[in-house]
Amino acid sequence: MELIDTFKRVKSASKSLALLTDQQRNEMLLAVADAIIDQQDRILAANAADLAKMDPKNPLYDRLQLTEKRLADIAGDMRNVASLPSPLGHVTKEKTLPNGLRLHRVSVPFGVIGMIYEARPNVTYDVFSLCFKSGNACVLKGGSDADQSNQASVALIHEVLQRFGVNPDVVTLLPATHEATGEMLNAVGYIDLCIPRGGRRLIDFVRDTARIPVIETGAGVVHTRRGTHILRQRR
C-alpha cells in the first residue's frame, strides 16, 4: 500500500489552515458539534455495525460503544474547545542580543499531527477539535474495531469543512491496517509529530519504530511536560 500521495495532500492542505482566523476555526468546531447531534442516527448506525462484530463481553466493547449521551458529551467537549483562547501567536520569550538584534519565540502549529489509537471512536473527534483549534492538520489511524464509526465521523467532519470552503484533507483517516501504521511512522517530511494513544504495547511499538518525532504519552495519567521532554530528546 502506498500512502505517499495521501500524506502529500495532507501536508499541502495543512498550509491553508494558516489563513483561517481563530473565529473561523471556532465557528467550524461549533458547526461540527451541531452536526454530531443532528446526524447522530447516522453515527450510531455505523457504530452498531462495529459493535455487531465484537463480543459484548470483550473489555473493549464499552470503549467502542457510542450512545446518544456519549455523542452529546462529545459535542459538548468540542464546544468547550471552541471556547478556549487561541494557543497561536503568543510570544513565549523575547530578548535583545548585545548587537541589538531582537529575538521572539512565538507559538505556532506543528503542521501535521499523526494520531494512532485503538477502539475509542470518541478520540476521532477529540483529536480533530484540538488539532484544528491549534491550526494543525491531522492524520488519524484508528483501530479496525472502530473503523466504520471512524469513517462515519470523518465523513461528517469533511462535510462541514467543505461547507465552509476548507480543504477536507486537513483531517484524513488512514485505512485500519498494520501496513498503514508502518507507512505513517515513516512519513518523514510529511507528518511532523506522531502521538500514540493506547496501551503500553502500542506506545512501545510506535516509540521504537517511528522515524518521525513522537510524543510518548505513557500508559495512564501523565503530564504534558514528560511528553515535551521526550520530544526534545528524540530531536
VEXGU-651106 format. One record per residue (C-alpha): x, y negated, z; residue number from 1; chain. Coordinates in Angstrom, 3 decimals, padded with zeros to 6 digits, always signed. Layout:
# residues N
u X v Y w Z nr NUM kette A .
...
# end
This chain:
# residues 235
u +000.000 v +000.000 w +000.000 nr 1 kette A .
u +001.355 v -003.405 w -000.970 nr 2 kette A .
u +000.077 v -006.339 w +001.076 nr 3 kette A .
u +002.673 v -008.867 w -000.011 nr 4 kette A .
u +000.145 v -010.753 w -002.164 nr 5 kette A .
u -002.223 v -010.913 w +000.801 nr 6 kette A .
u +000.487 v -012.352 w +003.031 nr 7 kette A .
u +001.402 v -014.899 w +000.351 nr 8 kette A .
u -002.215 v -016.086 w +000.152 nr 9 kette A .
u -002.446 v -016.472 w +003.927 nr 10 kette A .
u +000.828 v -018.391 w +004.078 nr 11 kette A .
u -000.308 v -020.721 w +001.324 nr 12 kette A .
u -003.739 v -021.229 w +002.901 nr 13 kette A .
u -002.197 v -021.986 w +006.299 nr 14 kette A .
u -000.758 v -025.230 w +004.941 nr 15 kette A .
u -004.240 v -026.563 w +004.220 nr 16 kette A .
u -005.079 v -026.481 w +007.930 nr 17 kette A .
u -002.772 v -029.448 w +008.473 nr 18 kette A .
u -005.247 v -031.568 w +006.513 nr 19 kette A .
u -008.063 v -030.934 w +008.989 nr 20 kette A .
u -008.773 v -033.211 w +011.922 nr 21 kette A .
u -009.488 v -031.815 w +015.363 nr 22 kette A .
u -013.095 v -032.948 w +014.982 nr 23 kette A .
u -013.453 v -030.952 w +011.766 nr 24 kette A .
u -011.971 v -027.860 w +013.382 nr 25 kette A .
u -014.342 v -028.219 w +016.316 nr 26 kette A .
u -017.354 v -028.582 w +014.018 nr 27 kette A .
u -016.437 v -025.353 w +012.258 nr 28 kette A .
u -015.905 v -023.481 w +015.507 nr 29 kette A .
u -019.345 v -024.589 w +016.676 nr 30 kette A .
u -020.821 v -023.530 w +013.333 nr 31 kette A .
u -019.302 v -020.063 w +013.692 nr 32 kette A .
u -020.675 v -019.837 w +017.240 nr 33 kette A .
u -024.138 v -020.675 w +015.914 nr 34 kette A .
u -023.780 v -018.124 w +013.107 nr 35 kette A .
u -022.907 v -015.387 w +015.617 nr 36 kette A .
u -026.254 v -015.923 w +017.310 nr 37 kette A .
u -028.233 v -016.475 w +014.115 nr 38 kette A .
u -026.827 v -013.343 w +012.462 nr 39 kette A .
u -026.460 v -011.112 w +015.493 nr 40 kette A .
u -028.575 v -008.354 w +013.906 nr 41 kette A .
u -026.036 v -008.051 w +011.102 nr 42 kette A .
u -023.130 v -007.833 w +013.526 nr 43 kette A .
u -024.894 v -005.359 w +015.811 nr 44 kette A .
u -025.758 v -003.135 w +012.851 nr 45 kette A .
u -022.093 v -002.933 w +011.850 nr 46 kette A .
u -021.144 v -002.278 w +015.455 nr 47 kette A .
u -023.743 v +000.500 w +015.697 nr 48 kette A .
u -022.101 v +002.193 w +012.709 nr 49 kette A .
u -018.774 v +002.152 w +014.550 nr 50 kette A .
u -020.351 v +003.399 w +017.774 nr 51 kette A .
u -022.014 v +006.288 w +015.926 nr 52 kette A .
u -018.570 v +007.705 w +015.162 nr 53 kette A .
u -017.404 v +007.634 w +018.785 nr 54 kette A .
u -018.314 v +009.901 w +021.690 nr 55 kette A .
u -020.210 v +007.804 w +024.289 nr 56 kette A .
u -018.067 v +009.496 w +026.945 nr 57 kette A .
u -014.916 v +008.058 w +025.387 nr 58 kette A .
u -013.468 v +005.322 w +027.672 nr 59 kette A .
u -013.169 v +003.086 w +024.596 nr 60 kette A .
u -016.915 v +003.245 w +023.923 nr 61 kette A .
u -017.811 v +000.387 w +026.253 nr 62 kette A .
u -014.964 v -001.762 w +024.918 nr 63 kette A .
u -016.216 v -001.161 w +021.393 nr 64 kette A .
u -019.872 v -001.867 w +022.100 nr 65 kette A .
u -021.392 v -005.235 w +021.289 nr 66 kette A .
u -024.762 v -006.354 w +022.674 nr 67 kette A .
u -026.853 v -009.489 w +022.396 nr 68 kette A .
u -025.484 v -010.579 w +025.770 nr 69 kette A .
u -021.889 v -009.986 w +024.717 nr 70 kette A .
u -022.390 v -011.865 w +021.472 nr 71 kette A .
u -023.890 v -014.764 w +023.428 nr 72 kette A .
u -020.803 v -014.747 w +025.653 nr 73 kette A .
u -018.512 v -014.676 w +022.597 nr 74 kette A .
u -020.348 v -017.644 w +021.083 nr 75 kette A .
u -020.122 v -019.448 w +024.429 nr 76 kette A .
u -016.374 v -018.836 w +024.610 nr 77 kette A .
u -015.972 v -020.252 w +021.104 nr 78 kette A .
u -017.888 v -023.374 w +022.075 nr 79 kette A .
u -015.600 v -023.716 w +025.096 nr 80 kette A .
u -012.538 v -023.554 w +022.851 nr 81 kette A .
u -014.059 v -026.271 w +020.657 nr 82 kette A .
u -014.443 v -028.487 w +023.732 nr 83 kette A .
u -010.776 v -028.221 w +024.695 nr 84 kette A .
u -008.392 v -031.076 w +023.880 nr 85 kette A .
u -006.261 v -030.519 w +020.804 nr 86 kette A .
u -002.915 v -028.843 w +021.556 nr 87 kette A .
u -001.360 v -030.513 w +018.499 nr 88 kette A .
u +000.624 v -033.691 w +018.165 nr 89 kette A .
u +001.704 v -034.012 w +021.800 nr 90 kette A .
u +005.155 v -035.433 w +022.445 nr 91 kette A .
u +006.607 v -032.997 w +024.976 nr 92 kette A .
u +010.067 v -034.542 w +025.170 nr 93 kette A .
u +011.840 v -037.607 w +023.849 nr 94 kette A .
u +015.221 v -039.169 w +024.308 nr 95 kette A .
u +017.610 v -041.610 w +022.718 nr 96 kette A .
u +021.125 v -040.472 w +021.851 nr 97 kette A .
u +024.180 v -042.689 w +022.519 nr 98 kette A .
u +024.263 v -043.623 w +018.829 nr 99 kette A .
u +020.708 v -044.976 w +019.068 nr 100 kette A .
u +019.006 v -042.052 w +017.334 nr 101 kette A .
u +015.639 v -041.349 w +018.927 nr 102 kette A .
u +014.537 v -037.711 w +019.134 nr 103 kette A .
u +010.994 v -036.476 w +019.728 nr 104 kette A .
u +009.785 v -032.935 w +020.373 nr 105 kette A .
u +006.192 v -032.662 w +019.165 nr 106 kette A .
u +003.768 v -029.718 w +019.454 nr 107 kette A .
u +002.940 v -028.244 w +016.032 nr 108 kette A .
u +001.346 v -024.997 w +014.777 nr 109 kette A .
u +003.405 v -021.833 w +014.340 nr 110 kette A .
u +001.887 v -021.361 w +010.879 nr 111 kette A .
u +000.626 v -017.784 w +010.548 nr 112 kette A .
u -000.020 v -015.631 w +013.595 nr 113 kette A .
u -000.496 v -011.874 w +013.329 nr 114 kette A .
u -002.538 v -010.061 w +015.947 nr 115 kette A .
u -002.643 v -006.291 w +016.409 nr 116 kette A .
u -005.381 v -004.983 w +018.674 nr 117 kette A .
u -007.448 v -001.898 w +019.349 nr 118 kette A .
u -011.153 v -001.101 w +019.807 nr 119 kette A .
u -012.253 v -004.540 w +021.017 nr 120 kette A .
u -014.218 v -006.353 w +018.286 nr 121 kette A .
u -014.579 v -009.435 w +020.501 nr 122 kette A .
u -010.854 v -010.040 w +020.006 nr 123 kette A .
u -011.547 v -010.896 w +016.360 nr 124 kette A .
u -013.467 v -013.976 w +017.470 nr 125 kette A .
u -011.062 v -014.814 w +020.297 nr 126 kette A .
u -008.043 v -014.835 w +018.010 nr 127 kette A .
u -009.783 v -016.795 w +015.269 nr 128 kette A .
u -011.006 v -019.514 w +017.625 nr 129 kette A .
u -007.665 v -020.003 w +019.384 nr 130 kette A .
u -005.632 v -019.916 w +016.168 nr 131 kette A .
u -007.992 v -022.206 w +014.280 nr 132 kette A .
u -008.143 v -024.706 w +017.149 nr 133 kette A .
u -004.343 v -024.862 w +017.189 nr 134 kette A .
u -004.024 v -025.222 w +013.396 nr 135 kette A .
u -002.776 v -021.693 w +012.731 nr 136 kette A .
u -003.877 v -019.157 w +010.163 nr 137 kette A .
u -004.260 v -015.601 w +011.452 nr 138 kette A .
u -003.736 v -012.105 w +010.114 nr 139 kette A .
u -005.825 v -009.574 w +012.032 nr 140 kette A .
u -005.027 v -005.883 w +012.331 nr 141 kette A .
u -007.796 v -004.190 w +014.293 nr 142 kette A .
u -008.211 v -000.530 w +015.134 nr 143 kette A .
u -010.082 v +001.895 w +012.895 nr 144 kette A .
u -012.663 v +002.484 w +015.618 nr 145 kette A .
u -013.937 v -001.091 w +015.241 nr 146 kette A .
u -013.338 v -001.566 w +011.518 nr 147 kette A .
u -016.942 v -002.153 w +010.422 nr 148 kette A .
u -017.542 v -004.530 w +013.326 nr 149 kette A .
u -014.396 v -006.463 w +012.441 nr 150 kette A .
u -015.276 v -006.594 w +008.756 nr 151 kette A .
u -018.735 v -007.995 w +009.523 nr 152 kette A .
u -017.256 v -010.563 w +011.905 nr 153 kette A .
u -014.604 v -011.783 w +009.472 nr 154 kette A .
u -017.150 v -011.934 w +006.637 nr 155 kette A .
u -019.327 v -014.170 w +008.807 nr 156 kette A .
u -016.376 v -016.433 w +009.622 nr 157 kette A .
u -015.457 v -016.631 w +005.930 nr 158 kette A .
u -018.972 v -017.723 w +005.011 nr 159 kette A .
u -018.841 v -020.593 w +007.496 nr 160 kette A .
u -015.383 v -021.707 w +006.379 nr 161 kette A .
u -016.419 v -021.673 w +002.724 nr 162 kette A .
u -019.455 v -023.775 w +003.577 nr 163 kette A .
u -017.050 v -026.409 w +004.931 nr 164 kette A .
u -014.731 v -026.106 w +001.938 nr 165 kette A .
u -011.929 v -024.318 w +003.812 nr 166 kette A .
u -009.939 v -021.520 w +002.179 nr 167 kette A .
u -011.153 v -018.299 w +003.879 nr 168 kette A .
u -007.675 v -016.779 w +003.565 nr 169 kette A .
u -006.766 v -018.617 w +006.785 nr 170 kette A .
u -008.464 v -015.668 w +008.529 nr 171 kette A .
u -007.521 v -012.336 w +006.971 nr 172 kette A .
u -008.375 v -008.834 w +008.159 nr 173 kette A .
u -005.962 v -006.090 w +007.099 nr 174 kette A .
u -007.005 v -002.503 w +006.404 nr 175 kette A .
u -007.246 v -000.418 w +009.570 nr 176 kette A .
u -004.309 v +001.820 w +008.649 nr 177 kette A .
u -000.885 v +002.555 w +010.098 nr 178 kette A .
u +000.662 v +001.528 w +006.788 nr 179 kette A .
u -000.857 v -001.946 w +007.118 nr 180 kette A .
u +000.654 v -002.260 w +010.581 nr 181 kette A .
u +004.097 v -001.429 w +009.210 nr 182 kette A .
u +003.835 v -003.990 w +006.417 nr 183 kette A .
u +002.603 v -006.625 w +008.829 nr 184 kette A .
u +005.547 v -006.110 w +011.170 nr 185 kette A .
u +007.932 v -006.510 w +008.245 nr 186 kette A .
u +006.289 v -009.589 w +006.691 nr 187 kette A .
u +009.378 v -011.757 w +007.130 nr 188 kette A .
u +008.804 v -015.255 w +005.776 nr 189 kette A .
u +005.029 v -014.871 w +005.762 nr 190 kette A .
u +003.950 v -014.129 w +009.335 nr 191 kette A .
u +005.629 v -016.458 w +011.805 nr 192 kette A .
u +004.645 v -014.703 w +015.021 nr 193 kette A .
u +003.095 v -011.373 w +015.997 nr 194 kette A .
u +001.192 v -010.679 w +019.212 nr 195 kette A .
u +000.171 v -007.112 w +020.134 nr 196 kette A .
u -002.860 v -006.801 w +022.394 nr 197 kette A .
u -003.401 v -003.360 w +023.826 nr 198 kette A .
u -001.798 v -000.590 w +025.821 nr 199 kette A .
u +001.849 v -000.021 w +026.612 nr 200 kette A .
u +002.337 v +002.366 w +023.690 nr 201 kette A .
u +001.168 v -000.234 w +021.153 nr 202 kette A .
u +003.195 v -003.026 w +022.715 nr 203 kette A .
u +006.376 v -000.947 w +022.829 nr 204 kette A .
u +005.914 v +000.107 w +019.201 nr 205 kette A .
u +005.481 v -003.469 w +017.992 nr 206 kette A .
u +008.423 v -004.768 w +020.041 nr 207 kette A .
u +010.753 v -002.019 w +018.835 nr 208 kette A .
u +009.631 v -002.045 w +015.184 nr 209 kette A .
u +008.922 v -005.647 w +014.203 nr 210 kette A .
u +011.305 v -007.700 w +012.097 nr 211 kette A .
u +009.270 v -010.838 w +012.773 nr 212 kette A .
u +009.163 v -012.772 w +016.084 nr 213 kette A .
u +006.996 v -011.110 w +018.750 nr 214 kette A .
u +005.423 v -012.270 w +021.976 nr 215 kette A .
u +005.304 v -009.209 w +024.210 nr 216 kette A .
u +002.213 v -009.795 w +026.319 nr 217 kette A .
u +002.742 v -006.755 w +028.522 nr 218 kette A .
u +000.038 v -004.433 w +029.817 nr 219 kette A .
u -002.327 v -006.004 w +032.316 nr 220 kette A .
u -002.323 v -009.584 w +033.604 nr 221 kette A .
u +000.741 v -011.566 w +032.583 nr 222 kette A .
u +001.869 v -015.187 w +032.481 nr 223 kette A .
u +002.500 v -017.053 w +029.236 nr 224 kette A .
u +005.952 v -018.086 w +030.473 nr 225 kette A .
u +007.047 v -014.451 w +030.171 nr 226 kette A .
u +005.947 v -014.319 w +026.557 nr 227 kette A .
u +007.731 v -017.576 w +025.771 nr 228 kette A .
u +010.930 v -016.222 w +027.324 nr 229 kette A .
u +010.790 v -013.054 w +025.234 nr 230 kette A .
u +010.100 v -015.014 w +022.062 nr 231 kette A .
u +013.149 v -017.162 w +022.761 nr 232 kette A .
u +015.267 v -014.040 w +023.309 nr 233 kette A .
u +014.143 v -012.460 w +020.019 nr 234 kette A .
u +015.006 v -015.560 w +018.080 nr 235 kette A .
# end
